[in-house]
């Protein structure tokens, strides 16, 4: 009986958090209410630890490499744009605790990602597809937009709820078991198998729009997104690149980008 009561209290506690988050948290631009069960301070803590662990076990290119120089330059310009945009809409608090970092990993994977706190990784495998700074800004703006919109928190919240089968959220976060850590890594596209944690089309649409605004404010032409995603779509097939498994690229997406382009161009002042 006591065990049942404790479990019941845990479920009530989680439900209360859900209701508070749904009522109070909204995504920039779309205004959509979010389901974020996990406090951002917890997400930051896991992010900084996981990011460093990833770098320690990966082939990180040196800062003198021209590819790294390019990624850091783009990243810093987008960072400035993000900070300016969030201040303009009165949501600078979303950036509280951010410790921006941009790295390039030597791996033949067509992918990039951004963890909470501005922890960005670009794989060398995507550079032949981006081809230039404008298109790489499309990718980095898009990935950073996912972090700003807290999509990973949503995915991890859903993943914990489903995969941990009702285990109290506080226990899952306090113990930070291997399963909890795996769900976190999957939530940001770091793992090879994403399953239910793949970004939804709703998340993608929000990241596309935010990403266009960020790159435009960073003085990159947002129209480069059209040709880039057309190239990405051409890479599809029976086994598409990793980035396509979580970032669906299709004609509908390209049409949506074109539809939003007039709004994005308002922020572009080269």
Secondary structure as UniProt FT lines:
FT   HELIX           2..24
FT   TURN            28..30
FT   HELIX           40..56
FT   TURN            63..64
FT   HELIX           66..88
FT   TURN            89..90
FT   HELIX           92..95
FT   TURN            96..97
FT   STRAND          101..105
FT   STRAND          112..115
FT   TURN            116..118
FT   STRAND          119..123
FT   HELIX           124..126
FT   HELIX           127..130
FT   HELIX           133..148
FT   TURN            149..150
FT   HELIX           151..163
FT   TURN            164..166
FT   HELIX           169..175
FT   HELIX           178..187
FT   TURN            188..189
FT   HELIX           195..197
FT   HELIX           201..217
FT   TURN            218..219
FT   TURN            222..223
FT   HELIX           224..234
FT   TURN            238..239
FT   HELIX           242..246
FT   HELIX           251..265
FT   TURN            266..267
//
